[in-house]
Amino acid sequence: MSILPSFGTLAHQTCQVFDTSAFRVVLGANLLDPTDHAANLVLGDIYNLHSEASSKTLIHVTATIKSEGSEKTLQVVAPGSEIGKAGTPITPISRLTFMSDDATLTEVLVLSIGNGDICIHPLRPLRPRFDYTLLTAEADTGYAEFATVGMVSFARGTKIELADGGHCAVEDIQSGMALRTRDHGAQHVQSVSFQTVSAESVSAPVVIPKDFIGNSAELLVSPEYPLYLADNPVEPGVLATEAVTLAKELIDDDFVYQRKTGVVDYFQIRMPVAAIIFAEGICAAAMYEPVLTEEKRPRRKMAAMPSHSIRRVGTPKHAAKSVVKSHLGTKTEQREERPAI
């Protein structure tokens, strides 16, 4: 089935996806099997991302299709996507939850593109050679959530740092303007997408108060926005590493919350490289990077944060395993050898 809406009038969204074969079982009942529909998976199986796995950029839009007097809203592949044909419907078929050895929970959406291709979209970064234990597998379309995952966007009024040290409101950013990036120096904006969405649902902006994570002013971003917390000392015994958290994971309803009222104007900045830019003084992704490896990114220290606001990285492995066992209610067998993937 192919649907061809007027793409020029729609705000494109991007997300990174992997072939299901890149994320396989390395220990458990479905040994060596790739990620699949929830009905075919076994809780407690341990998965690894292939060390040479590479992601593809899925560009999609929300399209309203009129047929025989009725309207249907769905996500479809947009022109320029590295996977799928333009106009092909995208259907989330499963929602999976994994726990890594550092006790971080990671949700993964299994997507069906048209009638054939199946791929996965992790809602937070996956790292090669890390163990991910499957905790839950739901045959849930997750449409509303998928409609926002590519919405790596700033709300109107957010100040973005320019290459010359000045600042500009995100709604005034234009193609060709040079922005300061953390790892790539000055980079020119490729394009800026804009859309107005309801703020009374899962797409409502996350409000982060001034100074909460070092931001110089109140920061409003989409729930799936990856924020980079770094360069501050950590407590003794805690693994020193860069912390990447999605904005929605900071929500505690006391300090950080979703502003669910009216509508919100979202702006997505797209760069020619997967760059980390500066918004209200903190590091934020201009484009979502699902895989962070030590080779690709310098090791940095996690910011000292209130315990209620972010999961701590570096939790001892035995603690993570005990949580997994408690959740599943079963013992996980250990093996000396695992197949290389």
Buried (B, 14 or more C-beta within 10 A) or exposed (E): EEBEBEBEEBBBBBBBBBBBBBBBBBBBEBBEBBBBBBEEBEBBBBBBBBEEBEBBBBBBBBBEBEEEEEEEEBBBBBEEBEBBEBBBBBBBBBBBBBBBBBBBBBBBBBBBBBEEBBBBBBBBBBBBEBBBBBBBBEEBBBEEBBBBBBBBBBBBBBBBBBBEEEBBEBBEBEEEBEBBBBEBEEBEBBBBBEBEBEBBEBBBBBBBEEEBBBBBBBBBBBBBBBBBBBEBEBEEEBBEBBBBBBBBBBBEEEBBBBBBEEEBBBBBBBBEEBBBBBBBBBBBBBBBBBBBEEEEBEEBBBBEBEEEBBBBBBBBEEEBBEBBBEBBEEEBEEEEEEEEB
